[in-house]
Amino acid sequence: MISPSEQPLLSDVLGISPANRERLDKASHTLKVKKNTTPICKGDKVSGAYVVTKGCLRVFTYTPSGKESTFYLIKPGEACVFAINCLFNQLLYPAWVSAEEDTEISIVHGALFKQLFQTEAAIQNLTIDALSTAVFKLMIEVEQLQGWNLSQRLANLLLNEASNENLVSMTQQEIAARLGSTREVVARVLAEMSTLGWISTGRGKVSIIRADVLAASLSE
């Protein structure tokens, strides 16, 4: 599932001071995670701080009905706030993590991370950014769950994940997992949007035709 690479990458991602760069490189290593694998499970012991240097991780939990409910995504240059919290408070990991694509994670040993947090501005900024980003993303997820219907949540997801070419490279199953729904229900809503001319669908992708209409649907 996970294989270590030889060259640490964390110091290349962060603006670590020269005095601490060598210490960080020696105390960190990189893990390569294949797409659709689960490198971290609920209840796992956290060994260090996790920073994505390539790819994307999705942090999620399961609802009582067995569906996946996404907390937040971790993209390149971002750290996992759950892991940092576990590190500082000696807790077990509270969720599951899935690789949305082939991903590389730079892991710095917990003891050194806590030491550097005391004096290293880059580590302090990384931690604060992770916390603020996670809180913002969790607020968005809560708003969607409480106030939007599935069609609106789907429209919002498509707009957020689209490339500058209006293309969303996700399967219907991946979309369903992000929304805490089923593939069959997502397929039905996508078909309705396609019939209306808002989108077009293909194997593992969705093309947005009317981004303006999708955006307008969020305020209805």
Backbone bond lengths (Angstrom), bond angles and torsions (degrees), N, CA, C in turn:
res aa  C-N    CA-C-N  psi(-1)  N-CA   C-N-CA  omega(-1)  CA-C   N-CA-C  phi
1 M - - - 1.457 - - 1.516 110.84 -
2 I 1.343 116.74 -49.42 1.457 121.65 -177.28 1.511 109.31 -124.41
3 S 1.309 117.61 135.73 1.461 120.61 177.01 1.516 109.30 -130.50
4 P 1.322 119.16 136.07 1.461 121.17 -178.82 1.509 111.82 -76.78
5 S 1.312 117.38 144.05 1.455 120.87 170.84 1.518 107.74 -102.47
6 E 1.320 117.18 165.61 1.452 120.41 -169.41 1.520 113.82 -87.55
7 Q 1.313 118.25 -25.51 1.457 120.18 -172.84 1.522 111.48 -106.48
8 P 1.334 118.12 118.74 1.466 119.76 177.97 1.520 110.56 -67.12
9 L 1.308 116.97 144.33 1.460 121.06 -174.92 1.524 113.43 -118.42
10 L 1.318 118.44 -7.47 1.448 120.00 -173.77 1.521 112.71 -60.88
11 S 1.325 118.34 -41.59 1.461 120.50 -178.85 1.522 112.02 -67.52
12 D 1.340 117.43 -19.37 1.464 120.78 176.47 1.529 110.92 -80.72
13 V 1.322 116.45 -24.57 1.461 120.78 -178.87 1.521 111.55 -86.49
14 L 1.331 116.62 -37.79 1.460 121.65 -175.64 1.519 111.35 -100.80
15 G 1.318 116.89 157.06 1.465 121.04 176.89 1.512 110.88 -88.69
16 I 1.323 116.60 62.29 1.458 121.16 -178.01 1.530 110.02 -71.25
17 S 1.319 115.97 139.85 1.462 120.02 179.00 1.527 110.18 -64.83
18 P 1.330 117.61 150.39 1.472 120.76 -179.44 1.523 113.18 -54.73
19 A 1.313 117.96 -34.37 1.462 121.39 -177.26 1.525 112.03 -64.60
20 N 1.337 117.17 -29.24 1.463 120.24 -176.24 1.524 114.00 -107.96
21 R 1.333 117.51 -4.47 1.460 120.29 -176.14 1.528 111.42 -61.16
22 E 1.324 117.41 -45.82 1.465 120.10 -178.39 1.530 111.04 -65.67
23 R 1.337 116.46 -40.27 1.466 119.80 178.54 1.527 110.50 -61.55
24 L 1.319 115.93 -41.92 1.459 120.09 -178.56 1.519 111.24 -66.43
25 D 1.327 116.59 -43.90 1.465 120.37 -179.24 1.523 111.84 -62.19
26 K 1.323 116.19 -38.87 1.463 119.66 -178.25 1.521 112.10 -72.21
27 A 1.327 116.70 -28.00 1.463 120.43 -175.77 1.523 113.12 -99.78
28 S 1.335 117.28 8.48 1.460 119.79 -179.72 1.521 110.34 -125.84
29 H 1.323 114.94 159.70 1.460 120.41 175.51 1.525 108.35 -148.18
30 T 1.309 116.74 163.60 1.456 121.77 -176.81 1.519 110.51 -110.84
31 L 1.328 116.03 135.30 1.452 122.30 175.15 1.521 109.56 -110.39
32 K 1.317 116.19 136.40 1.457 121.10 176.47 1.529 108.27 -103.99
33 V 1.318 115.73 125.15 1.461 121.84 -175.23 1.521 109.34 -118.61
34 K 1.313 117.39 128.92 1.457 121.94 179.92 1.525 111.17 -76.52
35 K 1.317 116.53 151.60 1.459 122.73 178.19 1.526 110.92 -57.10
36 N 1.339 115.25 140.17 1.467 124.13 176.99 1.531 113.74 69.57
37 T 1.332 117.96 13.83 1.461 120.20 172.79 1.532 109.05 -97.77
38 T 1.321 116.35 165.58 1.462 122.23 -176.74 1.518 109.20 -119.89
39 P 1.332 117.81 91.46 1.463 120.77 -176.82 1.518 114.82 -72.47
40 I 1.325 117.37 -23.09 1.464 121.32 -178.42 1.524 108.60 -133.07
41 C 1.325 116.01 133.41 1.456 121.38 178.53 1.522 110.36 -119.82
42 K 1.305 115.28 159.61 1.453 120.12 177.82 1.525 109.88 -59.89
43 G 1.335 115.98 131.82 1.452 120.36 -179.15 1.510 114.32 95.67
44 D 1.348 117.22 -5.99 1.469 120.23 177.82 1.525 110.32 -70.14
45 K 1.332 115.50 149.36 1.455 120.78 174.74 1.521 109.16 -82.75
46 V 1.319 116.92 134.41 1.465 122.12 -178.48 1.523 109.40 -90.20
47 S 1.343 115.75 124.42 1.463 120.49 -176.59 1.518 113.57 -96.75
48 G 1.331 116.94 -15.90 1.455 119.42 -177.48 1.508 111.15 -171.37
49 A 1.330 116.27 -173.49 1.460 122.14 177.15 1.520 108.55 -88.35
50 Y 1.333 116.29 134.71 1.461 121.97 -176.61 1.526 110.69 -105.75
51 V 1.330 116.23 125.08 1.462 121.36 177.51 1.527 107.96 -126.79
52 V 1.313 117.07 125.86 1.467 121.25 177.80 1.521 109.09 -77.50
53 T 1.321 116.93 126.94 1.465 121.37 177.49 1.522 111.99 -108.25
54 K 1.336 116.08 -15.50 1.467 120.68 178.82 1.522 107.96 -158.53
55 G 1.333 116.90 139.41 1.453 119.97 177.01 1.521 112.50 90.74
56 C 1.332 116.39 -147.98 1.459 121.05 -176.14 1.522 110.29 -160.41
57 L 1.329 116.25 137.07 1.465 122.72 174.52 1.523 109.47 -113.68
58 R 1.323 115.86 146.87 1.465 121.38 175.92 1.520 108.68 -117.64
59 V 1.325 116.76 125.97 1.461 122.49 178.56 1.528 107.49 -99.72
60 F 1.327 116.89 125.97 1.458 119.36 -174.10 1.525 111.35 -146.86
61 T 1.341 114.46 169.61 1.449 121.37 173.52 1.526 107.82 -133.56
62 Y 1.324 116.55 179.10 1.463 121.49 177.78 1.523 109.90 -110.62
63 T 1.328 116.04 137.77 1.455 121.41 175.06 1.526 108.83 -78.49
64 P 1.341 118.03 165.97 1.473 120.15 177.47 1.517 113.67 -55.85
65 S 1.332 117.48 -26.45 1.467 120.79 179.38 1.522 112.86 -84.27
66 G 1.345 116.58 -1.49 1.458 120.18 177.84 1.515 115.01 93.00
67 K 1.334 118.09 3.82 1.461 121.18 178.66 1.522 109.83 -85.45
68 E 1.336 116.03 153.87 1.453 120.97 177.67 1.531 109.98 -83.08
69 S 1.319 116.00 138.70 1.466 121.83 177.23 1.528 107.92 -127.26
70 T 1.319 117.06 118.14 1.456 122.48 -173.82 1.531 111.90 -78.64
71 F 1.342 116.32 132.64 1.455 121.70 172.45 1.526 109.91 -84.86
72 Y 1.346 116.37 -57.72 1.456 120.42 -179.28 1.524 109.78 -166.19
73 L 1.329 115.77 165.73 1.463 123.02 175.15 1.519 108.96 -103.35
74 I 1.338 116.54 150.56 1.467 121.88 175.15 1.522 107.21 -118.90
75 K 1.315 116.09 115.58 1.460 121.58 -176.58 1.526 110.44 -108.45
76 P 1.345 118.48 171.12 1.470 121.17 -176.50 1.527 113.29 -51.06
77 G 1.338 114.83 131.47 1.455 121.30 -179.31 1.514 113.44 89.51
78 E 1.340 117.30 -3.73 1.456 121.33 -179.12 1.525 110.77 -106.22
79 A 1.330 115.91 150.46 1.460 122.09 179.20 1.520 109.95 -108.24
80 C 1.322 116.25 159.19 1.461 121.53 177.80 1.522 108.86 -87.05
81 V 1.332 116.45 113.74 1.462 120.56 -176.82 1.525 110.96 -69.82
82 F 1.337 117.84 -31.78 1.466 119.79 176.85 1.522 110.53 -61.29
83 A 1.345 115.98 -43.41 1.466 120.04 -179.08 1.529 110.74 -65.23
84 I 1.334 116.87 -40.79 1.465 120.32 179.09 1.521 110.18 -64.03
85 N 1.328 116.52 -41.43 1.461 119.89 178.15 1.528 111.24 -62.76
86 C 1.321 116.39 -42.24 1.466 120.53 177.92 1.523 110.56 -62.83
87 L 1.325 115.41 -38.10 1.462 121.03 -178.10 1.522 111.61 -64.12
88 F 1.305 116.79 -45.87 1.464 121.16 -176.41 1.533 112.61 -78.09
89 N 1.334 116.28 -25.70 1.464 119.21 -175.16 1.523 113.11 -112.59
90 Q 1.333 116.93 7.70 1.466 122.77 176.69 1.533 111.14 54.54
91 L 1.332 114.62 53.58 1.456 121.66 179.24 1.521 110.21 -113.47
92 L 1.324 116.31 160.73 1.458 121.08 172.42 1.531 108.79 -83.63
93 Y 1.334 116.17 154.78 1.461 120.05 -176.04 1.530 109.86 -64.76
94 P 1.357 118.97 132.54 1.461 121.80 -170.65 1.525 115.91 -93.34
95 A 1.322 118.95 8.17 1.463 120.26 -174.54 1.525 109.70 -152.19
96 W 1.326 115.53 -170.96 1.455 122.15 174.49 1.526 108.68 -112.61
97 V 1.332 116.58 154.78 1.467 121.62 178.41 1.520 108.59 -128.56
98 S 1.320 116.04 131.42 1.461 121.85 178.42 1.525 109.76 -123.46
99 A 1.322 116.57 143.06 1.465 121.15 176.97 1.530 109.15 -84.44
100 E 1.319 116.95 118.36 1.459 121.88 178.75 1.526 111.90 -74.30
101 E 1.320 116.46 -21.88 1.459 123.80 176.15 1.523 106.95 -155.76
102 D 1.326 117.76 174.85 1.463 118.89 175.45 1.525 108.26 -56.43
103 T 1.319 116.96 125.76 1.466 121.54 -168.06 1.520 111.43 -133.26
104 E 1.323 115.89 146.85 1.456 121.76 173.38 1.524 108.90 -117.01
105 I 1.326 114.84 131.34 1.457 121.90 -178.21 1.519 108.73 -119.11
106 S 1.309 116.41 124.39 1.450 120.82 174.94 1.520 108.16 -93.25
107 I 1.317 116.48 124.59 1.462 122.03 -176.32 1.522 109.22 -116.18
108 V 1.316 116.19 123.89 1.468 121.15 177.22 1.523 107.95 -105.95
109 H 1.314 115.55 134.59 1.470 121.54 -177.00 1.524 110.52 -52.57
110 G 1.327 115.50 137.03 1.460 120.97 -173.51 1.515 114.43 -56.97
111 A 1.320 117.30 -43.88 1.469 120.15 -177.23 1.521 111.23 -61.99
112 L 1.335 117.25 -43.31 1.456 119.91 179.90 1.525 110.89 -69.22
113 F 1.323 117.09 -39.25 1.463 119.55 179.55 1.522 110.23 -58.24
114 K 1.328 117.31 -43.57 1.467 120.55 179.52 1.524 111.45 -66.81
115 Q 1.329 117.06 -34.93 1.460 120.03 176.64 1.530 110.83 -65.88
116 L 1.342 116.18 -47.44 1.458 120.66 -177.99 1.523 111.40 -65.99
117 F 1.321 116.53 -29.41 1.465 119.75 179.92 1.530 111.67 -60.37
118 Q 1.310 116.84 -27.17 1.463 120.70 -177.94 1.525 112.81 -70.85
119 T 1.352 116.79 -30.54 1.470 119.10 -172.08 1.524 114.71 -131.19
120 E 1.316 118.39 -17.93 1.462 121.20 -172.66 1.531 110.88 -94.41
121 A 1.330 115.60 114.90 1.466 121.00 -176.38 1.525 111.75 -60.07
122 A 1.326 117.55 -37.84 1.461 120.87 -177.97 1.531 111.01 -63.42
123 I 1.323 117.11 -38.58 1.460 121.04 179.21 1.524 110.35 -71.77
124 Q 1.320 116.71 -39.33 1.464 120.18 176.96 1.530 110.60 -62.67
125 N 1.336 116.21 -43.87 1.461 120.19 179.66 1.523 111.01 -65.02
126 L 1.338 116.48 -40.75 1.462 120.80 178.97 1.526 110.30 -59.70
127 T 1.331 116.58 -43.65 1.463 121.29 -178.32 1.522 111.38 -67.26
128 I 1.323 116.59 -44.79 1.460 120.52 179.18 1.522 110.99 -64.78
129 D 1.328 117.15 -42.28 1.461 120.93 178.56 1.527 111.09 -62.94
130 A 1.339 116.42 -40.38 1.462 120.41 179.37 1.521 110.60 -62.44
131 L 1.331 115.81 -43.06 1.462 120.19 -179.85 1.523 111.63 -66.06
132 S 1.330 116.91 -49.02 1.460 120.16 -177.07 1.521 111.33 -65.83
133 T 1.341 117.24 -38.97 1.462 120.85 179.03 1.513 111.07 -66.06
134 A 1.336 116.68 -43.05 1.460 120.61 -179.85 1.519 111.44 -63.90
135 V 1.343 116.92 -42.74 1.461 120.64 179.26 1.519 110.19 -61.81
136 F 1.332 117.08 -43.47 1.462 121.13 179.92 1.528 111.08 -62.63
137 K 1.329 116.20 -44.82 1.463 119.82 -179.24 1.519 111.88 -67.25
138 L 1.335 116.63 -38.15 1.460 119.97 178.04 1.527 111.03 -65.61
139 M 1.332 117.07 -36.89 1.466 120.82 177.13 1.519 110.33 -62.65
140 I 1.322 117.38 -41.10 1.461 121.25 178.79 1.520 110.60 -63.14
141 E 1.347 115.94 -43.75 1.457 119.92 179.77 1.526 110.82 -62.32
142 V 1.329 117.01 -42.40 1.463 120.51 -179.64 1.524 110.65 -64.93
143 E 1.326 116.99 -42.54 1.460 120.70 178.65 1.522 110.94 -60.33
144 Q 1.319 116.35 -40.97 1.452 120.24 -179.48 1.518 111.09 -65.79
145 L 1.334 116.11 -43.12 1.454 120.27 -178.38 1.525 111.77 -66.31
146 Q 1.332 116.79 -35.94 1.449 120.40 -174.63 1.522 113.33 -87.89
147 G 1.324 117.46 -35.64 1.446 118.98 -169.88 1.518 116.85 -112.34
148 W 1.312 119.73 -22.24 1.451 121.79 -175.25 1.520 111.63 -106.33
149 N 1.330 115.62 146.02 1.453 118.97 171.86 1.530 108.96 -80.49
150 L 1.325 116.80 175.14 1.464 120.54 -174.38 1.524 111.72 -62.05
151 S 1.316 117.67 -38.39 1.459 120.18 -179.92 1.524 111.13 -62.30
152 Q 1.326 117.02 -40.42 1.464 120.68 178.30 1.522 111.28 -69.30
153 R 1.320 116.90 -41.54 1.458 120.03 178.08 1.515 110.96 -63.04
154 L 1.333 116.52 -37.93 1.461 120.67 177.81 1.522 110.67 -67.26
155 A 1.320 117.11 -43.61 1.469 121.00 178.25 1.520 110.40 -59.47
156 N 1.339 116.50 -43.62 1.461 120.69 179.80 1.524 111.38 -63.85
157 L 1.331 116.85 -41.85 1.463 120.86 178.72 1.524 110.54 -61.74
158 L 1.316 117.27 -44.82 1.461 120.51 -179.30 1.526 111.26 -61.87
159 L 1.327 116.57 -42.45 1.467 120.33 179.83 1.525 111.59 -65.79
160 N 1.333 116.62 -38.15 1.465 120.80 -178.46 1.518 112.69 -72.44
161 E 1.324 116.81 -32.11 1.462 121.00 -174.05 1.523 113.95 -97.58
162 A 1.313 118.14 -5.27 1.464 120.86 -176.07 1.520 111.71 -71.18
163 S 1.338 115.49 143.78 1.457 121.51 174.59 1.521 108.66 -78.42
164 N 1.344 116.30 177.55 1.468 118.81 179.05 1.528 111.91 -70.67
165 E 1.332 115.28 -4.34 1.470 120.52 174.53 1.526 110.48 -101.90
166 N 1.334 116.22 14.37 1.471 122.19 179.03 1.526 112.97 62.37
167 L 1.330 116.31 33.87 1.454 120.89 -178.65 1.530 109.75 -116.58
168 V 1.324 115.97 130.97 1.460 122.69 175.83 1.520 107.98 -109.59
169 S 1.322 116.70 112.48 1.464 121.27 -177.18 1.530 110.05 -93.24
170 M 1.310 115.97 75.67 1.462 122.68 178.63 1.526 109.03 -141.51
171 T 1.327 116.24 143.66 1.461 119.78 174.46 1.522 109.28 -79.35
172 Q 1.318 116.03 165.68 1.456 119.91 177.60 1.523 110.88 -63.26
173 Q 1.333 117.62 -34.07 1.460 120.87 178.35 1.529 110.66 -67.03
174 E 1.331 116.95 -40.04 1.463 120.66 178.26 1.526 110.86 -65.57
175 I 1.323 116.54 -40.11 1.460 120.66 177.74 1.522 110.10 -63.93
176 A 1.326 116.34 -43.66 1.463 120.84 179.72 1.524 111.12 -61.09
177 A 1.335 116.49 -41.10 1.469 120.52 179.61 1.515 110.72 -63.59
178 R 1.330 117.26 -39.52 1.466 121.17 179.56 1.523 111.43 -66.22
179 L 1.339 116.48 -32.15 1.454 120.26 -174.88 1.521 112.63 -96.42
180 G 1.327 117.49 -3.54 1.457 120.09 -177.93 1.518 112.22 68.86
181 S 1.334 116.23 33.49 1.456 121.72 -178.81 1.528 109.35 -121.99
182 T 1.314 116.94 -164.40 1.461 121.91 177.41 1.529 109.76 -112.17
183 R 1.318 116.19 158.89 1.460 120.10 -179.49 1.521 111.09 -62.87
184 E 1.338 116.81 -37.22 1.459 120.72 -177.63 1.529 111.08 -64.43
185 V 1.325 116.82 -42.34 1.464 120.27 -179.86 1.528 110.68 -68.17
186 V 1.338 116.06 -42.94 1.468 119.87 178.54 1.529 110.34 -62.65
187 A 1.335 117.16 -41.12 1.469 121.15 178.98 1.529 110.64 -59.95
188 R 1.329 116.75 -39.49 1.465 120.56 179.79 1.526 111.28 -65.20
189 V 1.336 117.47 -45.09 1.465 120.53 -179.47 1.526 110.67 -67.01
190 L 1.330 116.78 -40.44 1.468 119.78 177.01 1.526 110.78 -61.34
191 A 1.326 116.67 -39.70 1.471 120.66 179.20 1.523 110.40 -63.49
192 E 1.348 116.83 -39.42 1.460 120.40 177.72 1.524 110.91 -64.03
193 M 1.341 116.90 -42.93 1.465 120.69 178.51 1.525 111.14 -64.77
194 S 1.320 115.69 -36.90 1.465 120.10 179.10 1.525 110.89 -66.60
195 T 1.326 116.96 -41.68 1.466 121.66 178.79 1.527 111.19 -61.97
196 L 1.338 115.46 -35.36 1.467 120.48 179.36 1.527 112.09 -77.07
197 G 1.341 116.73 -9.27 1.458 120.05 179.55 1.511 114.80 85.02
198 W 1.351 116.73 14.59 1.465 120.01 -179.24 1.521 111.58 -80.34
199 I 1.325 116.11 -33.99 1.463 122.40 -176.37 1.513 109.65 -141.59
200 S 1.322 115.34 171.24 1.456 121.65 165.97 1.524 106.69 -134.40
201 T 1.316 116.44 148.26 1.458 120.62 -176.08 1.514 111.36 -117.33
202 G 1.330 114.91 150.95 1.457 122.07 175.53 1.513 108.63 -144.59
203 R 1.295 117.70 -176.70 1.452 121.04 -178.92 1.531 110.21 -67.53
204 G 1.328 117.04 111.48 1.451 121.54 177.67 1.510 114.74 72.63
205 K 1.345 117.53 20.40 1.455 119.07 -179.14 1.520 111.34 -156.88
206 V 1.336 114.38 157.10 1.458 121.98 174.58 1.519 107.33 -133.42
207 S 1.309 117.23 128.74 1.467 122.00 177.43 1.524 109.10 -103.60
208 I 1.318 116.60 126.73 1.461 121.10 -179.96 1.525 109.51 -86.45
209 I 1.325 116.18 124.27 1.460 121.81 179.65 1.526 110.83 -100.36
210 R 1.342 116.24 -40.63 1.464 120.95 -178.39 1.527 109.69 -123.50
211 A 1.322 115.06 78.89 1.465 119.75 178.76 1.524 110.63 -63.02
212 D 1.327 117.16 -33.08 1.459 120.48 -179.11 1.524 111.62 -64.72
213 V 1.328 116.45 -38.15 1.467 120.06 179.79 1.514 110.60 -72.18
214 L 1.339 117.41 -39.59 1.456 120.26 176.64 1.529 110.50 -60.31
215 A 1.329 116.29 -43.38 1.466 120.45 -179.94 1.522 110.79 -65.05
216 A 1.326 116.93 -40.57 1.461 120.80 -179.18 1.522 111.51 -65.47
217 S 1.328 116.62 -30.43 1.472 120.60 -178.76 1.532 111.81 -66.20
218 L 1.322 117.88 -20.18 1.465 121.14 -177.29 1.522 111.97 -72.79
219 S 1.309 117.59 -19.72 1.457 120.62 -177.48 1.536 112.46 -105.56
220 E 1.305 116.70 6.29 1.475 119.74 -177.86 1.522 109.87 -80.36
